[in-house]
Amino acid sequence: MLGQILWCIIGLVVGLILGFLISRHFTKKYLKENPPINEKMIEAMMSSMGRKPSKKQVNQVMQQMNRFM
């Protein structure tokens, strides 16, 4: 009886850990293939703030965004 409960708890913990790792992997893969922000969006955002962004500034912002992914 106690052994069955213990195996159920172990199975639940292992399932939760594997589920987390698999979903994390697929989420990172999806975000890498379909980034939520691109260079045109950054240019539009900077232009709306009254700045004319250079290509270097846009690349710097993109590199910072990619560091956090």
HELIX and SHEET records of a PDB file:
HELIX    1   1 LEU A    2  GLU A   33  1                                  32    
HELIX    2   2 GLU A   39  SER A   48  1                                  10    
HELIX    3   3 LYS A   55  ARG A   67  1                                  13    
END                                                                             
